[in-house]
Amino acid sequence: MTEFLKITAKKSLGQHFLTSDVVPSWMCDAAEIATGDTVLEIGPGTGVLTKEILSRGAKVIALEADTRAIEVLRETFKDEISQGTLELHHVDVRSFDISDLSVSSGSFKIVANIPYYLSGFLFRMFLESTIQPITLVYLVQKEVAKRITSSLERGEKESLLSLSVKAYGTPKYVRTVTRGHFTPPPKVDSGIIAVRNISRNNFNTVSERLFFNILHLGFGQKRKQLLGNLAKQYDRETLATIFSTMGLSPLIRAEDVPLGDWIILTSLITTHC
């Protein structure tokens, strides 16, 4: 792709440019991109993914920090920019305010190949935002994607990250993307993860802030039992009664507690502690 040859990846930006047409197709399929959709893309780089999203009839709002990429994108997609199907913003996503865009909660999707080092930040930024996407599809480090989509039913463990994502939506591991699909190739394989049905419905009856306070407290010392971690802030006897009411073992660890029980636990702590 001639556009790609104009840019050398910057290690400081965590850039690994997609050089495969099939991966953008997989990502758009995962996001169920359709004509009339509005899609926010973070770090379009050379525009390989941008091209695929536009080809499906969606409008793209692209956020790009690299001046070199901005120049390439403006040249490559000059017609789409003039027609209004591509809106290009030269901005670092870490200092971006989504309220500056003309989108409302649940009215757009996010599809992006994101730098590994920004993965946690970009999940939090858009899932916790007052303006949430309805669907989010990221290409991230495979290990991170697998951790987020862990299942206690499959004998896997939960984590602070997995529960923080599941609190807002339903994550699914879509497929593995081997390092050969990128230039320069990363040291590890990547994975496509889709988070669908994003909302704040879990916080209709409990405080979002208290939920995350309790979650962080529970994972404060991972190897310790949940009851002991929570007892650092709440009365131990009261907690023991709550655990008994919920049918939770006093020996259980945070990584073995499903999201639904964390919601109930938050509600009971709110009432009794």
VENTAMO-V442745 format. One record per backbone hydrogen bond with DSSP energy under -0.5 kcal/mol. CO is the residue of the C=O (numbers start at 1). NH is the residue of the N-H. E is the energy in kcal/mol with one decimal. If there is no record, write none. Layout:
BEGIN
co=CO nh=NH e=E
co=CO nh=NH e=E
END
This chain:
BEGIN
co=1 nh=4 e=-0.6
co=1 nh=5 e=-1.2
co=2 nh=6 e=-0.6
co=3 nh=6 e=-1.1
co=4 nh=7 e=-1.9
co=7 nh=9 e=-0.5
co=9 nh=11 e=-0.6
co=10 nh=13 e=-0.9
co=10 nh=15 e=-1.9
co=11 nh=14 e=-1.4
co=17 nh=183 e=-2.3
co=20 nh=24 e=-0.8
co=21 nh=25 e=-1.1
co=22 nh=26 e=-2.2
co=23 nh=27 e=-2.4
co=24 nh=28 e=-2.4
co=25 nh=29 e=-2.2
co=26 nh=30 e=-2.2
co=27 nh=31 e=-1.7
co=28 nh=32 e=-0.5
co=28 nh=33 e=-2.1
co=29 nh=32 e=-0.9
co=34 nh=37 e=-2.2
co=37 nh=39 e=-0.5
co=37 nh=59 e=-3.0
co=38 nh=109 e=-2.5
co=39 nh=41 e=-0.6
co=39 nh=61 e=-2.9
co=40 nh=111 e=-1.9
co=41 nh=43 e=-0.5
co=41 nh=63 e=-2.6
co=44 nh=47 e=-2.5
co=47 nh=51 e=-2.4
co=48 nh=52 e=-1.1
co=49 nh=53 e=-2.3
co=50 nh=54 e=-2.6
co=51 nh=55 e=-1.9
co=52 nh=56 e=-0.7
co=53 nh=56 e=-1.1
co=53 nh=58 e=-1.3
co=54 nh=57 e=-2.0
co=57 nh=36 e=-2.4
co=59 nh=39 e=-3.2
co=60 nh=62 e=-0.6
co=60 nh=87 e=-3.1
co=61 nh=41 e=-2.7
co=62 nh=64 e=-0.5
co=62 nh=89 e=-2.9
co=63 nh=43 e=-3.5
co=64 nh=91 e=-1.2
co=65 nh=67 e=-0.6
co=66 nh=70 e=-2.1
co=67 nh=71 e=-1.8
co=68 nh=72 e=-1.7
co=69 nh=73 e=-3.0
co=70 nh=74 e=-2.5
co=71 nh=75 e=-1.5
co=72 nh=76 e=-3.1
co=73 nh=77 e=-2.7
co=75 nh=78 e=-1.0
co=77 nh=81 e=-2.5
co=78 nh=82 e=-2.1
co=79 nh=83 e=-1.9
co=80 nh=84 e=-0.8
co=80 nh=85 e=-1.8
co=80 nh=86 e=-1.5
co=81 nh=84 e=-0.6
co=85 nh=60 e=-2.9
co=86 nh=88 e=-0.6
co=87 nh=62 e=-2.8
co=89 nh=64 e=-2.8
co=89 nh=91 e=-1.2
co=91 nh=93 e=-0.6
co=92 nh=95 e=-2.2
co=93 nh=96 e=-1.4
co=96 nh=98 e=-0.6
co=97 nh=100 e=-2.3
co=98 nh=101 e=-1.9
co=101 nh=103 e=-1.4
co=104 nh=107 e=-2.1
co=108 nh=134 e=-2.7
co=108 nh=135 e=-0.7
co=109 nh=40 e=-3.3
co=110 nh=137 e=-3.0
co=112 nh=114 e=-0.8
co=112 nh=139 e=-2.0
co=115 nh=118 e=-1.6
co=116 nh=119 e=-1.6
co=118 nh=122 e=-2.8
co=119 nh=123 e=-2.0
co=120 nh=124 e=-2.2
co=121 nh=125 e=-3.0
co=122 nh=126 e=-1.3
co=123 nh=127 e=-2.2
co=124 nh=128 e=-2.3
co=130 nh=132 e=-0.7
co=132 nh=106 e=-3.5
co=134 nh=198 e=-1.7
co=135 nh=110 e=-2.2
co=136 nh=195 e=-3.3
co=137 nh=112 e=-2.1
co=138 nh=140 e=-0.7
co=138 nh=193 e=-2.6
co=139 nh=114 e=-1.1
co=140 nh=191 e=-3.0
co=141 nh=144 e=-0.6
co=141 nh=145 e=-2.1
co=142 nh=146 e=-2.6
co=143 nh=147 e=-2.1
co=144 nh=148 e=-2.3
co=145 nh=149 e=-1.5
co=147 nh=150 e=-1.2
co=151 nh=154 e=-0.8
co=151 nh=156 e=-2.3
co=152 nh=155 e=-1.6
co=159 nh=163 e=-2.4
co=160 nh=164 e=-1.7
co=161 nh=165 e=-1.9
co=162 nh=166 e=-2.5
co=163 nh=167 e=-1.5
co=165 nh=168 e=-1.7
co=165 nh=169 e=-1.4
co=168 nh=199 e=-2.5
co=169 nh=171 e=-0.7
co=170 nh=196 e=-2.3
co=172 nh=174 e=-0.7
co=172 nh=194 e=-2.5
co=175 nh=192 e=-2.8
co=176 nh=178 e=-0.5
co=177 nh=190 e=-3.0
co=178 nh=181 e=-1.9
co=179 nh=182 e=-1.6
co=181 nh=19 e=-2.5
co=181 nh=20 e=-0.5
co=183 nh=17 e=-1.8
co=189 nh=142 e=-2.2
co=190 nh=177 e=-2.8
co=191 nh=140 e=-2.4
co=191 nh=193 e=-0.6
co=192 nh=174 e=-2.9
co=192 nh=175 e=-0.9
co=193 nh=138 e=-2.2
co=194 nh=172 e=-2.5
co=194 nh=196 e=-0.6
co=195 nh=136 e=-2.4
co=196 nh=170 e=-2.8
co=200 nh=203 e=-2.1
co=201 nh=204 e=-1.5
co=207 nh=211 e=-2.5
co=208 nh=212 e=-1.9
co=209 nh=213 e=-1.9
co=210 nh=214 e=-2.7
co=211 nh=215 e=-2.4
co=212 nh=216 e=-2.5
co=213 nh=217 e=-2.1
co=214 nh=218 e=-2.8
co=215 nh=219 e=-1.7
co=217 nh=220 e=-1.2
co=219 nh=222 e=-0.5
co=221 nh=224 e=-2.0
co=225 nh=229 e=-2.0
co=226 nh=230 e=-2.6
co=227 nh=231 e=-1.9
co=229 nh=232 e=-1.1
co=230 nh=233 e=-2.0
co=230 nh=234 e=-2.3
co=235 nh=239 e=-2.2
co=236 nh=240 e=-2.6
co=237 nh=241 e=-1.9
co=238 nh=242 e=-2.2
co=239 nh=243 e=-2.9
co=240 nh=244 e=-2.1
co=241 nh=245 e=-2.5
co=242 nh=246 e=-2.1
co=243 nh=247 e=-1.0
co=243 nh=248 e=-2.8
co=244 nh=247 e=-0.5
co=249 nh=252 e=-1.6
co=252 nh=226 e=-2.8
co=252 nh=227 e=-0.5
co=253 nh=256 e=-2.0
co=254 nh=257 e=-1.7
co=255 nh=158 e=-2.8
co=256 nh=258 e=-0.5
co=258 nh=261 e=-0.6
co=258 nh=262 e=-1.5
co=259 nh=263 e=-1.9
co=260 nh=264 e=-2.0
co=261 nh=265 e=-2.8
co=262 nh=266 e=-2.1
co=263 nh=267 e=-2.0
co=264 nh=268 e=-2.6
co=265 nh=269 e=-2.4
co=266 nh=270 e=-2.1
co=267 nh=271 e=-1.6
co=268 nh=272 e=-2.7
co=269 nh=273 e=-2.3
END
